[in-house]
Amino acid sequence: MRCEAGCLARSLAGHDKDEYYIILSDLGRFVTVADGKVRTVAAPKRKNKKHIQADRTPVIGAAALTDENIRRALASCKSHYCI
């Protein structure tokens, strides 16, 4: 599965199960994700691709990946998708 930067992802396994993140980069078997609060762009979380469910449509531009923009995008996705 190819994951693009800026796409929404939900954690399926681990202590952060059912948390939502924005994908920052694709590293082959892994992706780096951030939520803008606990996991920032400066200190992203590395997740196995098998442990996430990714939406293929980017919700934020790859050039605009800042903590503030990530928090704003996640808030709008939660209200829009009722997650």
HELIX and SHEET records of a PDB file:
HELIX    1   1 LYS A   49  HIS A   51  5                                   3    
HELIX    2   2 ALA A   62  ALA A   64  5                                   3    
HELIX    3   3 ASP A   67  TYR A   81  1                                  15    
SHEET    1   A 5 LYS A  45  ASN A  48  0                                        
SHEET    2   A 5 PHE A  30  ALA A  34 -1                                        
SHEET    3   A 5 TYR A  20  ASP A  26 -1                                        
SHEET    4   A 5 CYS A   7  SER A  11 -1                                        
SHEET    5   A 5 ILE A  52  PRO A  58 -1                                        
END                                                                             
